[in-house]
């Protein structure tokens, strides 16, 4: 009995000791976690504040002065300081808002043109071209494009501000940073403004500006009421009207300052020559509409993403439409640096017509209409071509009980030229009977265009159908027409189509 009491007493003591050790362990773990979190927070806070807070050292005298004051007292910046004062930017840089300023040296501004200094508006924009919102540190400037207060964007790096070299980086003030640079950066036109202001490329300019149109922008309109019948807002006449351009809308917006472009402009003689080459393939009922279509086809492949000086131009550029554009540098008559890239005036761009007019490919699985509803007999298939190792989609119709049944495909904006026609029509379901089908243009009853073709078993290659001539630029209807029988069994009345291809025959 006494032994039992001793054991119970020892057990209680061990339990109390265990609980005490457990509590101490938990406190140690919590204390350890707290220390880890404090260290992590300290590292995170230090990383986030590094650079901008580096200048907060007590020994930095610029902590107590604003950007205007810091620039004013810095060596070799007196000319830019006077420009700040003349334009009112001294007050802006003395405010609590933070900025970054790239300050041209006094020697850099020694020859600033009177056309800038003598024009208040131009001078103010010039100064604004060297100021950005917020602090931009040297460590943050690895090849990027930033907006400045002039409305332009400037390319910067750890050593450059546009074409200017940074002499003195990361000069801190209480509300920002400034850099001293060895050149000033003038406010220049972007690619589109250059065209608008040009006096040397009349034909190209006249055509491109003819694509301007008026557009109603509701955000700029003055609302004067609400239409009681429709509930739609009513705007004051003449308000909200802005000018837009079809080239900028549909080809490339080379007025955009945020990105960079290369824009090729043909001189007057070359524009006329290239337009004359294209007009036969854009025949319409009027000369004006023909010239508009041909001109649009000409210029659509002359704007490119990316900034290429003449020295860095490759021998071939690829337009956004996939057209290869040859670049003969000996034909460049002038090059102009713009605020968002380069403009090159050329005396010739000798397009390869097979690139300029690629084949038209019409997919079989995207029909426009049918002769009649035969949904139950229509199959949209995903297949594998084991011969050419490719997947494809097509359409297959069988036993549709309709003589000369047809599937229609509307093809828009087809040039006035000759085309060689091909198709791929897959029969991978039966060796007999083989069915026949034909292609027709604009009318299913016209048999003169193309003859019936037997669709061979497992032929995955293109089949030549013949040649057609489209007399004028227009939309055309292509028809795949089935056999002239209404048989409804055995697969003898079938239609299949992977794609139709129309290849220009110059």
C-alpha positions as CSV (number, residue, x, y, z in Angstrom):
1,X,0.0,0.0,0.0
2,X,2.8,2.4,0.9
3,X,4.5,1.4,-2.3
4,X,1.4,2.4,-4.2
5,X,1.2,5.8,-2.5
6,X,4.9,6.4,-3.3
7,X,4.3,5.4,-6.9
8,X,1.3,7.7,-7.2
9,X,3.2,10.6,-5.6
10,X,6.2,10.0,-8.0
11,X,3.7,9.9,-10.9
12,X,2.2,13.2,-10.0
13,X,5.6,14.8,-9.7
14,X,6.6,13.5,-13.1
15,X,3.4,14.8,-14.6
16,X,3.9,18.2,-13.1
17,X,7.5,18.2,-14.3
18,X,6.4,17.2,-17.8
19,X,3.7,19.9,-17.9
20,X,6.2,22.5,-16.7
21,X,8.8,21.4,-19.4
22,X,6.0,21.4,-22.0
23,X,5.0,25.0,-21.2
24,X,8.6,26.1,-21.2
25,X,9.0,24.4,-24.6
26,X,5.9,26.2,-26.0
27,X,7.1,29.5,-24.7
28,X,10.5,28.9,-26.3
29,X,8.9,28.0,-29.7
30,X,6.7,31.1,-29.6
31,X,9.7,33.2,-28.7
32,X,11.7,31.7,-31.5
33,X,8.9,32.3,-34.0
34,X,8.6,35.9,-32.9
35,X,12.3,36.4,-33.4
36,X,12.2,34.8,-36.9
37,X,9.2,37.1,-37.9
38,X,11.0,40.2,-36.6
39,X,14.1,39.3,-38.6
40,X,12.0,38.6,-41.7
41,X,10.1,41.8,-41.3
42,X,13.4,43.7,-40.8
43,X,14.9,42.2,-44.0
44,X,11.7,42.9,-46.0
45,X,11.4,46.4,-44.8
46,X,15.1,47.1,-45.5
47,X,14.7,45.6,-49.1
48,X,11.6,47.7,-49.8
49,X,13.2,50.9,-48.6
50,X,16.7,50.3,-49.9
51,X,17.9,53.0,-52.3
52,X,15.2,55.6,-51.6
53,X,15.9,55.6,-47.9
54,X,19.7,55.3,-48.4
55,X,19.8,59.0,-48.8
56,X,18.2,59.5,-45.4
57,X,21.6,59.3,-43.7
58,X,22.0,62.1,-41.2
59,X,25.1,63.2,-43.1
60,X,23.1,64.0,-46.4
61,X,22.6,67.7,-46.3
62,X,19.9,67.5,-49.1
63,X,17.5,65.9,-46.7
64,X,16.4,69.3,-45.6
65,X,16.0,70.9,-49.0
66,X,13.6,70.3,-51.9
67,X,14.5,69.4,-55.5
68,X,14.5,73.0,-56.8
69,X,16.8,74.1,-54.0
70,X,19.1,71.0,-54.5
71,X,19.4,71.6,-58.2
72,X,20.0,75.4,-57.7
73,X,22.9,74.8,-55.5
74,X,24.5,72.0,-57.5
75,X,27.5,72.8,-59.6
76,X,27.0,73.5,-63.3
77,X,23.1,73.6,-63.3
78,X,22.5,77.4,-63.2
79,X,21.0,77.5,-66.7
80,X,18.5,74.8,-66.1
81,X,17.6,76.4,-62.7
82,X,16.8,79.7,-64.6
83,X,14.6,77.7,-66.9
84,X,12.8,76.2,-64.0
85,X,12.1,79.7,-62.6
86,X,11.0,81.1,-65.9
87,X,8.5,78.3,-66.5
88,X,7.2,78.0,-63.0
89,X,8.6,74.5,-62.5
90,X,10.7,75.8,-59.6
91,X,7.5,76.0,-57.6
92,X,6.4,72.5,-58.7
93,X,9.7,71.0,-57.7
94,X,9.5,72.8,-54.4
95,X,6.2,71.1,-53.5
96,X,5.7,68.0,-51.3
97,X,5.1,65.7,-54.3
98,X,8.1,63.6,-55.4
99,X,9.8,63.9,-58.8
100,X,12.8,62.8,-60.8
101,X,14.7,65.4,-62.8
102,X,17.3,64.9,-65.5
103,X,19.2,68.2,-65.4
104,X,21.2,69.1,-68.5
105,X,24.5,70.7,-67.7
106,X,25.2,74.4,-68.4
107,X,27.4,73.5,-71.3
108,X,24.7,71.3,-72.7
109,X,22.3,74.2,-72.7
110,X,24.7,76.8,-74.1
111,X,23.2,76.5,-77.6
112,X,19.6,76.0,-76.7
113,X,17.7,77.4,-79.8
114,X,15.9,80.7,-79.5
115,X,12.9,79.0,-81.0
116,X,12.5,77.2,-77.6
117,X,13.7,79.9,-75.3
118,X,11.6,82.6,-77.0
119,X,8.4,80.6,-76.9
120,X,6.8,80.3,-73.5
121,X,4.7,77.2,-74.4
122,X,7.6,75.4,-76.1
123,X,10.0,76.2,-73.2
124,X,7.6,74.9,-70.6
125,X,7.2,71.7,-72.6
126,X,11.0,71.4,-73.0
127,X,11.6,71.7,-69.3
128,X,8.7,69.2,-68.6
129,X,10.5,66.7,-71.0
130,X,13.2,66.3,-68.3
131,X,10.9,65.6,-65.4
132,X,9.0,62.5,-64.3
133,X,6.6,61.8,-61.5
134,X,8.0,59.8,-58.6
135,X,11.5,58.8,-57.7
136,X,13.4,56.9,-60.4
137,X,16.7,55.5,-59.0
138,X,19.7,54.4,-61.0
139,X,19.2,50.8,-59.9
140,X,15.6,50.9,-61.3
141,X,16.5,52.1,-64.8
142,X,17.6,49.0,-66.6
143,X,16.3,49.7,-70.1
144,X,12.8,50.9,-69.8
145,X,10.5,53.6,-71.2
146,X,9.0,56.1,-68.8
147,X,6.4,58.9,-69.1
148,X,7.6,62.5,-68.5
149,X,5.6,65.6,-67.8
150,X,5.6,66.8,-71.4
151,X,3.4,63.9,-72.4
152,X,6.2,62.0,-74.1
153,X,7.9,58.8,-73.1
154,X,11.7,58.6,-72.7
155,X,14.0,55.6,-72.9
156,X,16.2,55.4,-69.9
157,X,18.9,53.0,-68.6
158,X,21.5,53.0,-65.8
159,X,23.7,55.3,-67.8
160,X,21.4,57.1,-70.3
161,X,18.5,59.4,-70.5
162,X,17.5,59.1,-74.1
163,X,20.7,60.1,-76.0
164,X,22.1,61.9,-73.0
165,X,24.7,60.3,-70.8
166,X,24.2,60.5,-67.0
167,X,27.1,62.4,-65.4
168,X,26.0,62.5,-61.8
169,X,23.4,59.9,-60.7
170,X,21.1,59.7,-57.7
171,X,21.4,63.2,-56.3
172,X,18.8,63.2,-53.5
173,X,16.5,65.8,-52.2
174,X,13.7,65.7,-49.7
175,X,11.1,65.2,-52.4
176,X,12.9,63.3,-55.1
177,X,16.1,62.6,-57.1
178,X,17.9,64.4,-59.9
179,X,20.6,63.4,-62.3
180,X,23.0,65.7,-64.2
181,X,23.2,64.8,-67.9
182,X,25.5,65.9,-70.7
183,X,22.8,66.7,-73.2
184,X,19.3,68.1,-73.3
185,X,16.5,66.1,-74.9
186,X,14.3,68.1,-77.1
187,X,10.5,67.6,-77.5
188,X,10.1,66.1,-81.0
189,X,7.2,64.7,-83.1
190,X,6.1,61.1,-82.9
191,X,5.9,59.1,-86.1
192,X,2.3,60.2,-86.8
193,X,2.9,63.9,-86.0
194,X,6.0,63.8,-88.2
195,X,3.8,62.8,-91.2
196,X,1.2,65.5,-90.4
197,X,3.9,68.1,-90.3
198,X,5.9,66.9,-93.2
199,X,6.2,68.9,-96.5
200,X,8.3,66.3,-98.4
201,X,6.1,63.3,-98.9
202,X,2.9,64.8,-100.3
203,X,1.4,61.7,-102.0
204,X,1.8,59.4,-99.0
205,X,0.6,62.2,-96.6
206,X,-2.4,63.1,-98.7
207,X,-3.5,59.5,-98.9
208,X,-3.0,58.6,-95.2
209,X,-4.8,61.8,-94.0
210,X,-7.7,61.0,-96.4
211,X,-8.4,58.1,-94.0
212,X,-9.4,60.5,-91.3
213,X,-13.0,60.4,-90.1
214,X,-15.1,62.0,-87.4
215,X,-15.9,59.9,-84.4
216,X,-18.3,60.6,-81.6
217,X,-16.7,60.1,-78.1
218,X,-19.4,60.2,-75.5
219,X,-16.9,60.9,-72.7
220,X,-16.2,64.2,-74.4
221,X,-19.8,65.1,-75.3
222,X,-21.9,67.5,-73.3
223,X,-25.1,65.8,-72.2
224,X,-28.1,68.0,-72.3
225,X,-30.9,65.5,-71.6
226,X,-32.3,62.0,-72.0
227,X,-34.4,60.8,-74.9
228,X,-37.8,59.9,-73.3
229,X,-38.5,57.2,-75.9
230,X,-35.2,55.3,-75.8
231,X,-33.7,56.4,-72.4
232,X,-30.5,57.2,-74.2
233,X,-28.5,60.4,-73.4
234,X,-28.9,63.4,-75.6
235,X,-25.7,65.4,-76.4
236,X,-25.2,69.0,-77.4
237,X,-24.7,69.3,-81.1
238,X,-21.1,69.5,-82.1
239,X,-19.7,68.2,-78.9
240,X,-17.8,65.0,-78.4
241,X,-16.6,64.9,-82.1
242,X,-13.0,63.7,-82.4
243,X,-11.0,62.9,-85.5
244,X,-9.7,59.3,-85.8
245,X,-7.8,57.6,-88.6
246,X,-8.4,54.2,-90.2
247,X,-4.7,53.5,-90.6
248,X,-4.1,54.1,-86.9
249,X,-7.2,52.1,-86.0
250,X,-6.7,49.1,-88.4
251,X,-3.0,48.9,-89.1
252,X,-0.9,50.4,-86.3
253,X,-1.3,53.3,-84.0
254,X,2.1,55.0,-84.6
255,X,0.8,58.0,-82.6
256,X,1.1,56.0,-79.4
257,X,3.9,57.4,-77.3
258,X,4.1,54.4,-74.9
259,X,5.5,52.1,-77.6
260,X,8.1,52.4,-80.4
261,X,7.7,51.9,-84.1
262,X,9.5,52.0,-87.4
263,X,7.5,53.7,-90.2
264,X,8.4,53.6,-93.8
265,X,7.1,56.4,-96.0
266,X,7.4,56.3,-99.8
267,X,8.5,59.5,-101.5
268,X,6.1,60.9,-104.2
269,X,7.6,59.1,-107.2
270,X,7.8,55.7,-105.4
271,X,4.2,56.0,-104.0
272,X,2.9,56.6,-107.5
273,X,4.9,53.7,-109.0
274,X,3.7,51.2,-106.4
275,X,0.1,52.4,-106.5
276,X,0.1,51.9,-110.3
277,X,1.3,48.4,-109.8
278,X,-1.5,47.5,-107.4
279,X,-4.5,49.2,-109.1
280,X,-5.2,46.4,-111.6
281,X,-6.0,44.1,-108.7
282,X,-8.5,46.5,-107.1
283,X,-10.8,47.2,-109.9
284,X,-14.1,48.8,-108.8
285,X,-16.8,50.9,-110.4
286,X,-14.9,54.2,-109.7
287,X,-11.3,55.4,-109.9
288,X,-11.5,56.9,-106.4
289,X,-12.6,53.7,-104.7
290,X,-9.9,51.7,-106.7
291,X,-7.2,54.1,-105.6
292,X,-8.4,54.0,-101.9
293,X,-8.3,50.2,-101.9
294,X,-4.9,50.0,-103.6
295,X,-3.5,52.7,-101.4
296,X,-4.7,51.0,-98.3
297,X,-3.1,47.7,-99.5
298,X,0.1,49.5,-100.2
299,X,0.6,51.3,-96.8
300,X,-0.8,48.5,-94.5
301,X,2.6,46.8,-94.6
302,X,4.8,49.8,-94.0
303,X,4.5,50.2,-90.2
304,X,6.4,47.9,-87.8
305,X,6.7,47.4,-84.0
306,X,10.2,48.2,-82.7
307,X,12.6,51.1,-83.3
308,X,15.2,50.6,-86.0
309,X,17.6,53.3,-87.0
310,X,18.9,53.1,-90.6
311,X,22.0,51.4,-89.4
312,X,20.1,48.7,-87.5
313,X,17.5,48.0,-90.1
314,X,17.4,44.3,-91.2
315,X,17.2,43.5,-94.9
316,X,13.7,42.2,-94.4
317,X,10.9,43.4,-92.0
318,X,7.7,41.4,-91.3
319,X,4.5,43.4,-91.1
320,X,1.8,42.6,-88.6
321,X,-0.1,40.9,-91.5
322,X,2.8,38.5,-92.0
323,X,4.1,40.2,-95.2
324,X,7.8,40.2,-95.8
325,X,9.0,43.7,-96.7
326,X,12.4,44.0,-98.4
327,X,14.6,46.8,-97.1
328,X,17.2,48.1,-99.5
329,X,19.1,50.7,-97.4
330,X,20.5,52.3,-100.6
331,X,16.9,53.4,-101.3
332,X,16.6,55.4,-98.0
333,X,16.6,59.1,-98.9
334,X,16.2,60.4,-95.3
335,X,15.7,59.1,-91.8
336,X,14.1,61.0,-88.9
337,X,14.3,60.2,-85.2
338,X,10.9,60.6,-83.5
339,X,9.8,60.5,-79.9
340,X,8.5,57.0,-80.4
341,X,10.8,55.5,-83.0
342,X,12.0,56.2,-86.6
343,X,10.6,57.3,-89.9
344,X,12.5,56.3,-93.0
345,X,11.7,57.9,-96.4
346,X,12.4,55.5,-99.2
347,X,12.5,55.8,-103.0
348,X,11.5,52.2,-103.5
349,X,10.1,49.2,-101.7
350,X,10.1,46.4,-104.2
351,X,7.4,44.1,-102.7
352,X,7.4,40.4,-103.7
353,X,3.8,40.0,-105.0
354,X,3.5,36.4,-103.6
355,X,4.1,37.9,-100.2
356,X,1.9,40.9,-100.8
357,X,-1.0,38.7,-102.0
358,X,-0.9,35.5,-100.1
359,X,-3.3,32.6,-101.0
360,X,-6.9,32.8,-99.7
361,X,-7.7,29.7,-97.6
362,X,-11.4,28.9,-96.8
363,X,-11.9,26.3,-94.1
364,X,-14.5,23.7,-94.8
365,X,-15.8,23.6,-91.2
366,X,-16.9,27.2,-91.3
367,X,-19.7,27.3,-93.9
368,X,-21.9,30.4,-94.5
369,X,-25.1,28.5,-95.5
370,X,-26.6,25.3,-96.9
371,X,-29.0,24.4,-99.6
372,X,-31.4,23.0,-97.0
373,X,-31.4,21.9,-93.4
374,X,-29.7,18.6,-93.2
375,X,-28.4,18.7,-89.6
376,X,-28.7,15.0,-89.0
377,X,-26.6,14.2,-92.1
378,X,-23.9,16.8,-91.2
379,X,-20.7,16.0,-89.3
380,X,-18.0,18.4,-88.2
381,X,-15.0,16.3,-87.7
382,X,-11.6,16.5,-86.0
383,X,-9.3,14.1,-87.9
384,X,-5.7,13.0,-88.2
385,X,-3.7,13.0,-91.4
386,X,-1.2,10.2,-91.0
387,X,0.4,10.9,-94.3
388,X,1.4,14.5,-93.6
389,X,1.4,14.2,-89.8
390,X,-1.2,16.9,-89.1
391,X,-4.5,17.3,-87.4
392,X,-7.3,18.9,-89.3
393,X,-11.0,19.8,-89.0
394,X,-13.4,19.3,-91.8
395,X,-17.1,18.9,-92.7
396,X,-18.7,15.7,-94.0
397,X,-22.3,15.2,-95.3
398,X,-23.8,11.9,-96.3
399,X,-27.1,10.6,-97.7
400,X,-28.8,14.0,-97.6
401,X,-31.5,13.2,-100.2
402,X,-31.1,16.4,-102.2
403,X,-30.0,16.6,-105.8
404,X,-27.1,19.0,-106.4
405,X,-27.0,19.9,-102.7
406,X,-24.5,22.7,-101.9
407,X,-22.6,24.2,-99.1
408,X,-21.9,27.9,-99.4
409,X,-18.8,29.9,-98.3
410,X,-18.7,33.7,-98.4
411,X,-15.2,35.0,-99.2
412,X,-14.8,38.8,-98.6
413,X,-12.6,41.3,-100.4
414,X,-11.3,39.1,-103.2
415,X,-9.0,40.9,-105.6
416,X,-9.7,41.4,-109.3
417,X,-7.2,38.8,-110.6
418,X,-6.8,35.2,-111.8
419,X,-6.7,32.4,-109.2
420,X,-5.6,28.8,-109.3
421,X,-8.1,26.8,-107.2
422,X,-7.3,23.8,-105.1
423,X,-9.1,21.9,-102.4
424,X,-8.4,19.1,-99.9
425,X,-11.5,16.9,-99.6
426,X,-11.1,13.8,-97.4
427,X,-12.8,10.5,-97.9
428,X,-11.5,8.3,-95.2
429,X,-14.7,6.3,-94.7
430,X,-15.3,4.2,-97.8
431,X,-13.6,2.7,-100.8
432,X,-16.8,2.3,-102.7
433,X,-18.9,3.9,-103.8
434,X,-16.7,7.0,-104.4
435,X,-18.6,10.2,-104.6
436,X,-18.2,13.3,-106.8
437,X,-18.5,17.0,-106.0
438,X,-17.6,20.2,-107.7
439,X,-16.7,23.9,-107.0
440,X,-18.8,26.7,-108.3
441,X,-18.3,30.5,-108.0
442,X,-21.2,32.9,-107.4
443,X,-23.8,30.6,-108.8
444,X,-24.5,26.9,-108.1
445,X,-26.0,26.5,-111.6
446,X,-23.0,27.6,-113.5
447,X,-21.1,24.5,-114.6
448,X,-18.5,26.2,-116.7
449,X,-16.2,27.1,-113.8
450,X,-15.2,23.7,-112.6
451,X,-16.1,20.1,-113.5
452,X,-17.1,17.3,-111.0
453,X,-14.2,15.7,-109.2
454,X,-14.1,12.2,-107.8
455,X,-13.1,12.2,-104.1
456,X,-10.6,9.5,-103.9
457,X,-10.2,7.3,-100.8
458,X,-7.7,8.6,-98.3
459,X,-6.2,11.3,-100.5
460,X,-4.8,13.9,-98.2
461,X,-3.1,16.1,-100.8
462,X,-4.4,19.2,-102.5
463,X,-6.3,18.6,-105.7
464,X,-6.1,21.1,-108.5
465,X,-9.5,22.3,-109.7
466,X,-8.7,24.8,-112.4
467,X,-8.5,28.5,-112.7
468,X,-11.0,31.4,-112.3
469,X,-10.8,35.1,-113.0
470,X,-12.5,37.6,-110.7
471,X,-13.3,40.6,-112.8
472,X,-13.5,43.2,-110.0
473,X,-12.7,43.6,-106.3
474,X,-15.7,42.1,-104.5
475,X,-17.0,39.5,-102.1
476,X,-17.6,36.2,-103.8
477,X,-19.6,33.1,-103.0
478,X,-18.0,29.7,-103.3
479,X,-20.2,26.6,-103.5
480,X,-19.2,23.0,-103.0
481,X,-21.9,21.2,-104.9
482,X,-22.8,17.5,-104.5
483,X,-23.8,14.9,-107.1
484,X,-26.9,15.5,-109.2
485,X,-28.9,12.7,-107.6
486,X,-31.2,12.5,-104.6
487,X,-30.1,9.0,-103.5
488,X,-30.3,8.6,-99.8
489,X,-28.2,5.5,-99.0
490,X,-24.9,3.9,-99.5
491,X,-22.8,7.1,-99.2
492,X,-22.9,7.8,-102.9
493,X,-24.2,11.3,-102.3
494,X,-21.7,12.8,-100.0
495,X,-19.7,16.1,-99.6
496,X,-16.5,16.6,-97.7
497,X,-14.2,19.6,-97.4
498,X,-11.1,20.3,-95.4
499,X,-10.3,23.6,-97.2
500,X,-10.4,25.5,-100.5
501,X,-7.3,27.5,-101.5
502,X,-7.2,30.3,-104.1
503,X,-3.7,31.1,-105.2
504,X,-3.1,34.3,-107.1
505,X,-1.8,33.7,-110.7
506,X,0.0,36.9,-111.6
